[in-house]
Amino acid sequence: MNLSVELAGVRMGNPLMNASGILGLTSNSLLRLAQAGVGAVVTKSIGREPRPGFKAPNIVELEVGLINSMGLPNPGVDEYVKELDRALEALKVPLIASVYGCSPEDYRYVSTMMCARGASAVELNVSCPHVKEVGAEVGQNVELLSEVIKAVKAAVNVPVFVKLSPNVSRITTFAKAAEEAGADGLVAINTVKAMAIDVEAGRPILGGKFGGLSGPAIKPIALRCVYEIFETVKIPIIGCGGVTTWEDAVEFMMAGASALQIGTAIVHKDLRVFREILAGLSRYLNRKGLRSPSDIIGVAHR
C-alpha cells in the first residue's frame, strides 16, 4: 500500500509526523523520529531569543492525557540552527520548522533563519496556551495573526502552516483569516488551556500555573475542529490532538485531515506508535479496496 501524501507541495512517504515539542529539540531526536517511520519531522518551537522555560513541575499525567507547562524552553534560533545543520545532513524526510514569537518581525526572523538552513516548511505556533505575549495571544487576534502570516510568507519560499488554538469561541474565523492571509495549510489543534491543583498544598501543581491539555481527552474537540475547518477553507489540514490508534487516524482523515501529528501517544506508547498506526491504516485501506489515504479525506462530509 502506497501511503504517500503531498501537503501543499511537501512530499511525504506517509501522512504521519510528530507534534511540535515531542523529541524535536536535538538533531539526534529528530533522526530517531525519522527512523521510527514518520513522513516528516517537526522541530520544537523555536524563538528569536533563548528561553529557560518554566520551573518544574512541568507535566501532570492524567488517565486521559497530559497537562504540560514547559514554557517554550529553547536555545534561541542562532544556537538551534546548529542542530538543524546536524540533522539535515542525515534526514531523509522533510523537516518542518516550528516557530514562535512576540511580533511579526520575530516570526519573520526565525522563519528566515530556519529556512535558510534547509527547512521544507514552516509551522507558526500561534497557539501555545500558557506563555504570555506569545503563541495564543497572537492566534487569538485576527489582525495580528494575519500580520504574522503575511510577514513570514513575504520572507520565505516554502509552505507556511499555521497551528491554530482551540481556545477561541469560533476556530473557523481564525482558519479563514489564516487562509486569506496566505497560509498554505493549517494544524488543528494545539493543546487546550487547563490546570491541576494539589489538594494537600492548596495550590496549582504546575510551575507555570496553567498548562495545555493533550491526549485522548481532547480528541473529540480536535476532531470537531478539523471537521468545521474542512467546511470553511480549501487549504490542507493537519489533524492534531489525541491521535493514538489507526482508528483515530482514519477518523481525523474522514473529518478532513490530509496528514496527522502525534504527541502524547509517543509518551505513552513510545516511537513504535507510528508503525502501529501506519500498519493499521494500510490494512484498513486494503480491506476497503482503497488505493491511497487521500481516498478517505473528508468522506464524513458527504
C-alpha positions in Angstrom: 0.0 0.0 0.0 1.4 3.4 -1.0 0.7 5.8 1.9 2.5 8.8 0.4 0.8 12.2 0.5 1.6 15.7 -0.7 0.9 18.6 1.6 1.0 22.0 0.0 3.9 20.8 -2.2 5.7 18.9 0.6 6.0 15.3 -0.4 5.8 12.8 2.5 6.2 9.0 2.4 3.2 8.8 4.7 0.8 11.2 6.5 2.3 11.0 10.0 4.6 13.4 11.8 5.4 14.2 15.4 3.7 17.1 17.1 6.0 20.0 17.9 7.6 19.7 21.3 7.9 16.0 21.2 11.5 14.9 20.6 12.2 17.8 18.3 14.9 19.8 20.1 18.1 17.9 19.2 19.4 16.6 16.0 19.5 13.0 17.5 15.8 13.2 18.5 14.8 14.4 15.0 16.8 11.4 13.5 15.1 9.0 15.9 11.7 10.2 14.8 12.7 9.7 11.1 13.9 6.2 11.9 10.6 5.5 13.6 8.8 5.9 10.3 7.3 9.4 10.2 6.6 11.0 6.9 8.1 14.3 8.2 9.6 15.6 11.4 8.6 18.8 13.2 11.0 20.7 15.4 10.3 22.1 18.9 9.0 25.6 18.7 12.0 27.9 18.4 12.1 31.7 19.2 14.4 34.5 18.5 16.0 34.5 21.9 16.8 31.7 24.3 14.1 30.8 26.9 14.7 28.7 30.0 11.1 27.6 30.3 9.0 27.4 33.5 10.3 25.9 36.7 9.2 22.3 37.5 6.9 20.6 37.8 6.1 20.9 34.1 3.8 17.9 33.4 0.8 16.5 35.2 -0.2 13.0 33.9 -3.9 12.2 33.8 -5.7 9.0 32.9 -6.8 10.6 29.7 -3.8 12.7 28.7 -1.2 15.2 29.9 -1.2 18.8 31.1 2.2 20.3 30.2 3.5 23.7 31.0 7.0 23.7 29.6 7.1 27.5 28.9 8.7 27.1 25.4 12.2 26.3 26.5 14.7 26.6 23.7 18.2 27.8 23.0 17.2 30.6 20.6 17.4 30.3 16.8 21.0 31.3 16.5 22.1 28.3 18.5 19.3 26.0 17.3 20.3 26.2 13.6 23.4 24.2 14.5 21.2 21.3 15.4 19.3 21.8 12.1 22.6 21.5 10.3 23.5 18.3 12.0 20.0 16.8 11.5 19.7 17.8 7.8 22.9 16.1 7.0 21.3 12.7 7.6 17.5 13.3 7.4 15.7 11.5 4.6 12.3 13.1 5.3 11.1 16.7 5.2 11.8 18.9 8.2 9.1 21.3 9.3 10.4 24.2 11.5 8.1 25.3 14.3 8.4 28.9 15.1 7.0 31.2 17.8 7.4 34.9 18.6 6.1 38.1 20.1 5.7 40.1 16.9 5.5 39.6 13.1 9.2 40.6 12.9 10.1 37.8 15.4 8.3 35.2 13.3 9.8 36.5 10.1 13.4 36.5 11.5 13.2 33.0 13.0 11.4 31.5 9.9 14.0 33.0 7.6 16.9 31.6 9.7 15.3 28.1 9.7 14.5 28.0 6.0 18.0 29.2 5.1 19.3 26.1 6.8 17.0 23.8 4.8 13.6 23.5 6.4 11.0 22.2 4.0 8.1 24.2 5.6 7.4 26.5 8.5 4.8 25.9 11.2 3.7 29.0 13.0 3.0 28.3 16.7 0.3 31.0 17.3 -1.5 28.9 19.9 0.7 28.0 22.9 -1.8 28.4 25.8 0.5 29.1 28.7 3.1 31.7 27.8 2.1 35.3 27.9 2.7 37.6 24.9 3.4 34.8 22.5 1.5 31.9 21.0 -2.2 32.1 21.8 -2.1 35.9 22.2 -1.2 36.0 18.5 -3.5 33.3 17.5 -6.5 34.8 19.3 -6.1 38.2 17.5 -7.3 38.0 13.9 -5.4 41.2 12.8 -2.1 40.2 14.4 -2.5 36.6 13.1 -2.8 38.0 9.6 0.2 40.3 10.0 2.4 37.4 11.2 1.4 35.2 8.3 1.9 37.9 5.7 5.3 38.8 7.2 6.5 35.2 7.0 5.0 34.5 3.6 6.9 37.5 2.2 10.2 36.3 3.6 10.3 32.5 2.8 9.7 30.4 -0.3 8.4 27.3 1.5 4.9 26.3 2.6 3.7 28.1 5.8 1.4 26.1 8.1 -0.4 27.8 11.0 -1.1 25.8 14.2 -4.5 27.1 15.5 -5.7 27.4 19.0 -8.9 25.7 20.2 -9.1 28.3 23.0 -11.3 30.6 20.9 -15.0 30.9 20.5 -15.1 30.2 16.8 -12.0 28.5 15.4 -13.3 28.7 11.8 -12.9 32.5 12.0 -9.2 32.1 12.5 -8.9 29.4 10.0 -10.4 31.6 7.3 -8.3 34.6 8.3 -5.2 32.4 8.1 -6.1 31.2 4.6 -6.9 34.7 3.4 -3.5 35.9 4.8 -1.7 33.3 2.6 -1.3 30.3 4.9 -0.6 27.1 2.9 -2.0 24.7 5.5 -3.5 24.6 9.0 -2.7 22.4 12.0 -5.7 21.8 14.2 -5.4 21.9 17.1 -2.8 22.9 19.8 -3.5 22.0 23.4 -6.5 23.1 25.5 -5.7 25.5 28.3 -6.0 23.6 31.6 -4.7 23.3 35.2 -4.4 21.0 38.1 -4.4 21.8 41.9 -2.6 19.9 44.7 -5.3 19.5 47.3 -2.9 18.9 50.1 -0.8 22.0 49.4 -3.8 24.0 48.2 -2.0 25.5 45.2 -1.5 24.9 41.4 0.7 21.9 40.7 2.4 23.3 37.6 5.3 25.7 37.9 3.6 27.9 35.2 0.2 27.5 37.0 -1.7 26.9 33.7 -0.8 24.3 31.0 -2.0 22.7 27.9 -4.2 19.5 28.0 -3.3 17.0 25.3 -4.0 13.3 24.5 -7.2 11.3 24.3 -9.1 13.8 26.4 -9.1 16.4 23.6 -9.6 14.1 20.6 -13.3 14.8 20.3 -12.6 18.6 20.4 -9.8 18.3 17.8 -11.9 16.1 15.6 -14.8 18.6 15.7 -12.4 21.5 14.9 -11.0 19.6 11.8 -14.5 18.9 10.6 -15.6 22.5 10.9 -12.4 23.9 9.4 -12.7 21.5 6.4 -16.0 23.1 5.6 -14.5 26.6 5.8 -11.2 26.6 3.9 -9.7 25.0 0.8 -6.1 24.6 2.1 -5.0 21.3 3.7 -5.4 20.5 7.3 -3.0 18.6 9.6 -5.0 16.9 12.4 -3.5 17.0 15.9 -5.0 16.2 19.3 -5.3 12.8 20.8 -4.3 10.6 17.8 -3.3 7.3 19.4 -4.5 4.5 17.2 -5.1 3.8 13.5 -8.8 4.2 14.1 -8.1 7.7 15.4 -6.1 8.4 12.2 -8.9 7.3 10.0 -11.5 9.4 11.9 -9.4 12.5 11.5 -8.9 11.9 7.8 -12.6 11.3 7.3 -13.2 14.6 9.1 -10.9 16.3 6.6 -7.3 16.0 7.7 -4.7 15.3 5.0 -1.9 14.5 7.5 -1.6 13.9 11.2 0.6 14.9 14.1 1.2 12.7 17.1 2.4 13.9 20.5 1.1 12.4 23.8 0.8 8.9 22.3 4.6 8.9 21.8 5.0 9.5 25.6 2.6 6.6 26.4 3.4 4.1 23.6 7.0 5.1 22.6 8.0 5.6 19.0 6.5 2.3 17.9 3.2 4.1 17.7 4.0 5.4 14.2 4.5 2.0 12.7 1.4 0.6 14.6 -0.8 3.4 13.1 0.7 3.0 9.6 0.2 -0.8 9.7 -3.4 -0.3 10.8 -4.1 2.4 8.3 -2.7 0.2 5.5 -4.8 -2.8 6.5 -7.9 -0.6 6.7 -7.4 0.8 3.2 -6.7 -2.6 1.7 -9.8 -4.1 3.4 -11.9 -1.3 2.0 -10.4 -1.7 -1.5 -9.0 1.8 -1.5 -5.7 2.8 -3.1 -4.5 5.8 -1.0 -5.1 7.8 2.2 -6.5 10.6 0.0 -9.5 8.3 -0.8 -10.8 8.9 2.8 -10.1 12.6 3.3 -13.3 14.4 4.1 -15.6 11.4 3.4 -17.6 12.2 6.6 -18.9 15.3 4.9 -20.7 13.5 2.1 
